[in-house]
Amino acid sequence: MTLRTRFDDLAAEAPDPRALDLDRLRGRIVRRRRTRLATAGAAVVLTAAAASTAAAGLLDQDGPVAPPVAGDPSPTPTGAATPPRWPAPLQEAFTTRGCGWMVKTLGPAPEAPLEMTVDLDDSVDLGRDWAEPIGTATVTNVSEEPFTGATGRFPETFVAHDGSVVTEPAPQQASLHGVVLAQGQSVTYPVHSFLRMCTPGDVTQPHHEPLEPGTYQVYVELEFVDAFTLYSGPIDLVVE
């Protein structure tokens, strides 16, 4: 079948213009043009360019086009990044009463204009200084508006084993820190943990026995005053 024959067949199969409700089509076009003029124009340009490219490829090729090979690398996107959208992807909320209590998941957290990404060290040495962070928590404004709020100095961190809390968050100073983030802007906080076996009702954690070597689960939360709480976890942490 030649390209001209294919075009003739397509033309023959097209519906009779008299069968179209032209008044209805004009009404749709006018309504869409009012709200989507820019998008429609871009779509027409892209469609025309794609059609031209496809036609040129059909006319120039000498044989059948080889199908794509599985595993071929995809092109890397370039140019300006797409602005993030609000709300952020849902995070899993949790709660616990603290040392010795189970961590209870509450399902997806409420929508928030910020998103928290926690990055922990692959492993931590129990011989390290307990004041050193075990990772970072990056908070990003994923909404379309600037954000202004207040939170503590750093997130609270619970370390659990078999679902039970074995290390509570370190006490924080009774002070708040303002957070002002433009759209797409981020701020990074240290993630701290003593990594010592806690005792219910005892806050002198640096003087407790170190955790046994092994794999633990870390839960991180960051509360913004009179606003919302960001959650992350469980995240595996190897203690050596």
C-alpha positions as a Markdown table, in Angstrom:
| # | Residue | x | y | z |
|---|---|---|---|---|
| 1 | Met | 0.0 | 0.0 | 0.0 |
| 2 | Thr | 1.4 | 3.4 | -1.0 |
| 3 | Leu | 1.2 | 6.5 | 1.1 |
| 4 | Arg | -1.1 | 8.1 | -1.4 |
| 5 | Thr | -3.5 | 5.1 | -1.3 |
| 6 | Arg | -3.5 | 5.2 | 2.5 |
| 7 | Phe | -4.4 | 8.9 | 2.4 |
| 8 | Asp | -7.2 | 8.2 | -0.1 |
| 9 | Asp | -8.6 | 5.5 | 2.1 |
| 10 | Leu | -8.6 | 7.7 | 5.1 |
| 11 | Ala | -10.4 | 10.5 | 3.2 |
| 12 | Ala | -13.0 | 8.0 | 2.0 |
| 13 | Glu | -13.7 | 6.8 | 5.5 |
| 14 | Ala | -14.2 | 10.4 | 6.9 |
| 15 | Pro | -17.8 | 11.2 | 8.0 |
| 16 | Asp | -20.1 | 13.3 | 5.8 |
| 17 | Pro | -19.8 | 17.0 | 6.8 |
| 18 | Arg | -23.6 | 17.2 | 6.7 |
| 19 | Ala | -23.8 | 14.6 | 9.5 |
| 20 | Leu | -21.9 | 16.9 | 11.9 |
| 21 | Asp | -23.7 | 19.3 | 14.2 |
| 22 | Leu | -21.7 | 22.4 | 13.2 |
| 23 | Asp | -23.5 | 24.8 | 15.6 |
| 24 | Arg | -22.7 | 22.5 | 18.5 |
| 25 | Leu | -19.1 | 22.2 | 17.5 |
| 26 | Arg | -18.7 | 26.0 | 17.1 |
| 27 | Gly | -20.2 | 26.5 | 20.6 |
| 28 | Arg | -17.6 | 24.1 | 22.1 |
| 29 | Ile | -14.8 | 25.7 | 20.3 |
| 30 | Val | -15.7 | 29.2 | 21.5 |
| 31 | Arg | -16.1 | 28.0 | 25.2 |
| 32 | Arg | -12.8 | 26.2 | 25.1 |
| 33 | Arg | -11.0 | 29.0 | 23.4 |
| 34 | Arg | -11.9 | 31.4 | 26.2 |
| 35 | Thr | -10.1 | 29.4 | 28.9 |
| 36 | Arg | -7.6 | 27.3 | 27.0 |
| 37 | Leu | -6.4 | 29.5 | 24.2 |
| 38 | Ala | -2.7 | 29.3 | 25.1 |
| 39 | Thr | -2.9 | 25.6 | 25.7 |
| 40 | Ala | -4.8 | 24.9 | 22.5 |
| 41 | Gly | -2.4 | 26.9 | 20.5 |
| 42 | Ala | 0.6 | 25.0 | 21.9 |
| 43 | Ala | -1.2 | 21.7 | 21.3 |
| 44 | Val | -1.9 | 22.7 | 17.6 |
| 45 | Val | 1.7 | 23.6 | 17.0 |
| 46 | Leu | 3.0 | 20.4 | 18.6 |
| 47 | Thr | 0.5 | 18.3 | 16.7 |
| 48 | Ala | 1.4 | 19.9 | 13.4 |
| 49 | Ala | 5.1 | 19.5 | 14.1 |
| 50 | Ala | 4.6 | 15.8 | 15.1 |
| 51 | Ala | 2.5 | 15.2 | 12.0 |
| 52 | Ser | 5.2 | 16.8 | 9.7 |
| 53 | Thr | 7.9 | 14.7 | 11.3 |
| 54 | Ala | 6.0 | 11.5 | 11.0 |
| 55 | Ala | 5.1 | 12.2 | 7.4 |
| 56 | Ala | 8.8 | 13.0 | 6.5 |
| 57 | Gly | 9.9 | 9.8 | 8.2 |
| 58 | Leu | 7.4 | 7.7 | 6.2 |
| 59 | Leu | 8.5 | 9.3 | 2.9 |
| 60 | Asp | 12.3 | 9.1 | 3.6 |
| 61 | Gln | 12.5 | 5.5 | 5.0 |
| 62 | Asp | 13.8 | 2.8 | 2.7 |
| 63 | Gly | 12.4 | -0.1 | 4.8 |
| 64 | Pro | 10.5 | -1.0 | 7.9 |
| 65 | Val | 11.2 | 0.9 | 11.0 |
| 66 | Ala | 12.8 | -1.1 | 13.8 |
| 67 | Pro | 10.8 | -1.3 | 17.0 |
| 68 | Pro | 12.4 | 0.2 | 20.2 |
| 69 | Val | 14.7 | -2.0 | 22.1 |
| 70 | Ala | 13.8 | -2.7 | 25.8 |
| 71 | Gly | 16.4 | -1.1 | 28.1 |
| 72 | Asp | 17.3 | 1.8 | 25.7 |
| 73 | Pro | 18.1 | 4.9 | 27.9 |
| 74 | Ser | 15.5 | 7.6 | 27.8 |
| 75 | Pro | 16.6 | 11.2 | 27.0 |
| 76 | Thr | 17.3 | 13.3 | 30.0 |
| 77 | Pro | 15.0 | 16.3 | 30.4 |
| 78 | Thr | 16.6 | 19.7 | 30.1 |
| 79 | Gly | 15.5 | 23.2 | 30.8 |
| 80 | Ala | 13.7 | 24.8 | 33.7 |
| 81 | Ala | 12.2 | 22.5 | 36.3 |
| 82 | Thr | 8.4 | 22.2 | 36.5 |
| 83 | Pro | 7.1 | 24.1 | 39.5 |
| 84 | Pro | 5.8 | 21.8 | 42.2 |
| 85 | Arg | 2.1 | 21.5 | 42.9 |
| 86 | Trp | 0.2 | 21.7 | 46.1 |
| 87 | Pro | -0.8 | 19.5 | 47.9 |
| 88 | Ala | 2.4 | 17.5 | 48.5 |
| 89 | Pro | 2.2 | 13.7 | 48.1 |
| 90 | Leu | 0.5 | 12.2 | 51.1 |
| 91 | Gln | 2.8 | 11.0 | 53.9 |
| 92 | Glu | 2.1 | 8.4 | 56.6 |
| 93 | Ala | 1.2 | 9.9 | 59.9 |
| 94 | Phe | 2.1 | 8.1 | 63.2 |
| 95 | Thr | 1.9 | 8.5 | 66.9 |
| 96 | Thr | 3.5 | 7.0 | 70.0 |
| 97 | Arg | 3.6 | 7.6 | 73.7 |
| 98 | Gly | 7.3 | 7.4 | 73.8 |
| 99 | Cys | 9.9 | 5.0 | 75.4 |
| 100 | Gly | 8.7 | 1.4 | 75.5 |
| 101 | Trp | 5.5 | 2.1 | 73.6 |
| 102 | Met | 4.6 | 0.9 | 70.1 |
| 103 | Val | 4.6 | 3.2 | 67.1 |
| 104 | Lys | 1.0 | 3.4 | 65.7 |
| 105 | Thr | 0.5 | 4.4 | 62.1 |
| 106 | Leu | -2.5 | 6.6 | 61.4 |
| 107 | Gly | -2.8 | 6.4 | 57.7 |
| 108 | Pro | -2.1 | 9.3 | 55.2 |
| 109 | Ala | -1.2 | 12.6 | 56.9 |
| 110 | Pro | -3.4 | 15.6 | 56.2 |
| 111 | Glu | -2.4 | 17.6 | 53.1 |
| 112 | Ala | 0.2 | 20.3 | 53.7 |
| 113 | Pro | 2.0 | 22.9 | 51.6 |
| 114 | Leu | 5.4 | 21.5 | 52.7 |
| 115 | Glu | 7.1 | 18.1 | 52.0 |
| 116 | Met | 9.8 | 16.6 | 54.2 |
| 117 | Thr | 12.5 | 14.2 | 52.8 |
| 118 | Val | 14.7 | 12.5 | 55.4 |
| 119 | Asp | 18.1 | 11.2 | 54.4 |
| 120 | Leu | 19.9 | 9.1 | 57.0 |
| 121 | Asp | 23.4 | 7.8 | 57.1 |
| 122 | Asp | 23.8 | 4.3 | 55.7 |
| 123 | Ser | 25.1 | 3.2 | 59.1 |
| 124 | Val | 26.2 | 4.8 | 62.3 |
| 125 | Asp | 28.9 | 3.9 | 64.8 |
| 126 | Leu | 28.0 | 3.7 | 68.4 |
| 127 | Gly | 31.4 | 5.2 | 69.3 |
| 128 | Arg | 30.5 | 8.5 | 67.7 |
| 129 | Asp | 29.7 | 11.6 | 69.6 |
| 130 | Trp | 26.0 | 11.4 | 70.5 |
| 131 | Ala | 25.6 | 15.1 | 69.6 |
| 132 | Glu | 26.4 | 14.4 | 65.9 |
| 133 | Pro | 23.4 | 14.1 | 63.6 |
| 134 | Ile | 22.5 | 10.8 | 62.0 |
| 135 | Gly | 21.1 | 12.4 | 58.9 |
| 136 | Thr | 19.2 | 15.4 | 57.5 |
| 137 | Ala | 15.6 | 16.4 | 56.9 |
| 138 | Thr | 14.9 | 18.6 | 54.0 |
| 139 | Val | 11.6 | 20.6 | 54.0 |
| 140 | Thr | 10.4 | 22.0 | 50.6 |
| 141 | Asn | 7.6 | 24.3 | 49.8 |
| 142 | Val | 5.6 | 22.4 | 47.2 |
| 143 | Ser | 2.7 | 24.8 | 47.1 |
| 144 | Glu | 2.1 | 27.7 | 44.7 |
| 145 | Glu | 2.3 | 30.3 | 47.4 |
| 146 | Pro | 5.1 | 31.5 | 49.8 |
| 147 | Phe | 5.0 | 29.8 | 53.2 |
| 148 | Thr | 5.5 | 31.5 | 56.6 |
| 149 | Gly | 5.5 | 29.5 | 59.8 |
| 150 | Ala | 7.3 | 28.5 | 63.0 |
| 151 | Thr | 8.8 | 25.2 | 64.3 |
| 152 | Gly | 11.4 | 23.9 | 66.7 |
| 153 | Arg | 15.2 | 23.8 | 66.1 |
| 154 | Phe | 15.1 | 20.4 | 64.5 |
| 155 | Pro | 12.7 | 17.4 | 64.0 |
| 156 | Glu | 11.9 | 14.9 | 66.7 |
| 157 | Thr | 13.2 | 11.4 | 66.1 |
| 158 | Phe | 12.0 | 8.1 | 67.4 |
| 159 | Val | 14.1 | 5.0 | 67.0 |
| 160 | Ala | 12.1 | 1.7 | 67.2 |
| 161 | His | 12.9 | -2.0 | 67.2 |
| 162 | Asp | 10.1 | -4.5 | 66.4 |
| 163 | Gly | 7.7 | -1.6 | 66.5 |
| 164 | Ser | 8.6 | -0.5 | 70.0 |
| 165 | Val | 10.3 | 2.8 | 70.8 |
| 166 | Val | 13.8 | 2.3 | 72.2 |
| 167 | Thr | 15.2 | 5.8 | 71.9 |
| 168 | Glu | 13.1 | 9.0 | 72.4 |
| 169 | Pro | 13.7 | 12.4 | 70.9 |
| 170 | Ala | 16.3 | 14.6 | 72.6 |
| 171 | Pro | 14.8 | 17.5 | 74.7 |
| 172 | Gln | 14.8 | 20.8 | 72.8 |
| 173 | Gln | 15.0 | 24.3 | 74.0 |
| 174 | Ala | 11.7 | 26.0 | 74.5 |
| 175 | Ser | 12.2 | 28.3 | 71.5 |
| 176 | Leu | 10.6 | 28.6 | 68.1 |
| 177 | His | 12.3 | 29.4 | 64.8 |
| 178 | Gly | 10.6 | 31.2 | 62.0 |
| 179 | Val | 10.5 | 29.5 | 58.6 |
| 180 | Val | 9.9 | 31.5 | 55.4 |
| 181 | Leu | 10.0 | 29.6 | 52.1 |
| 182 | Ala | 9.3 | 30.8 | 48.6 |
| 183 | Gln | 7.7 | 28.5 | 46.1 |
| 184 | Gly | 10.0 | 25.5 | 45.5 |
| 185 | Gln | 12.5 | 26.7 | 48.2 |
| 186 | Ser | 13.9 | 24.3 | 50.8 |
| 187 | Val | 15.5 | 24.3 | 54.2 |
| 188 | Thr | 17.5 | 21.5 | 55.8 |
| 189 | Tyr | 17.5 | 20.4 | 59.4 |
| 190 | Pro | 19.8 | 18.0 | 61.2 |
| 191 | Val | 18.3 | 14.7 | 62.4 |
| 192 | His | 19.5 | 13.8 | 65.9 |
| 193 | Ser | 19.3 | 10.7 | 68.1 |
| 194 | Phe | 21.2 | 9.5 | 71.2 |
| 195 | Leu | 21.1 | 5.9 | 69.9 |
| 196 | Arg | 21.0 | 4.8 | 73.6 |
| 197 | Met | 18.4 | 2.5 | 75.2 |
| 198 | Cys | 15.9 | 4.7 | 76.8 |
| 199 | Thr | 14.2 | 4.2 | 80.2 |
| 200 | Pro | 10.6 | 5.4 | 80.5 |
| 201 | Gly | 10.4 | 8.6 | 82.5 |
| 202 | Asp | 14.2 | 9.2 | 82.4 |
| 203 | Val | 15.5 | 12.0 | 80.2 |
| 204 | Thr | 19.2 | 11.5 | 80.9 |
| 205 | Gln | 19.6 | 9.4 | 77.7 |
| 206 | Pro | 23.3 | 10.2 | 76.9 |
| 207 | His | 24.1 | 8.2 | 80.1 |
| 208 | His | 22.1 | 5.1 | 79.2 |
| 209 | Glu | 23.5 | 2.0 | 77.7 |
| 210 | Pro | 24.1 | 2.1 | 73.9 |
| 211 | Leu | 21.8 | 0.3 | 71.6 |
| 212 | Glu | 22.8 | -3.2 | 70.5 |
| 213 | Pro | 24.2 | -3.4 | 67.0 |
| 214 | Gly | 21.6 | -4.2 | 64.5 |
| 215 | Thr | 18.9 | -2.7 | 62.2 |
| 216 | Tyr | 16.4 | -0.2 | 63.7 |
| 217 | Gln | 13.5 | 1.8 | 62.3 |
| 218 | Val | 13.6 | 5.6 | 62.5 |
| 219 | Tyr | 10.5 | 7.8 | 62.6 |
| 220 | Val | 10.8 | 11.6 | 62.1 |
| 221 | Glu | 8.2 | 14.3 | 62.7 |
| 222 | Leu | 8.4 | 18.1 | 62.4 |
| 223 | Glu | 5.6 | 20.1 | 63.9 |
| 224 | Phe | 4.7 | 23.6 | 62.7 |
| 225 | Val | 2.9 | 25.7 | 65.3 |
| 226 | Asp | -0.9 | 26.0 | 64.8 |
| 227 | Ala | -0.5 | 24.5 | 61.3 |
| 228 | Phe | 0.4 | 20.9 | 60.6 |
| 229 | Thr | 3.0 | 18.2 | 61.2 |
| 230 | Leu | 5.3 | 16.6 | 58.7 |
| 231 | Tyr | 6.1 | 12.9 | 59.0 |
| 232 | Ser | 8.7 | 10.4 | 57.6 |
| 233 | Gly | 9.3 | 6.8 | 58.4 |
| 234 | Pro | 9.9 | 4.1 | 59.1 |
| 235 | Ile | 13.4 | 4.3 | 57.7 |
| 236 | Asp | 15.9 | 1.5 | 58.3 |
| 237 | Leu | 19.1 | 2.5 | 60.2 |
| 238 | Val | 22.0 | 0.1 | 60.7 |
| 239 | Val | 23.8 | 0.6 | 64.1 |
| 240 | Glu | 27.3 | -0.9 | 64.3 |
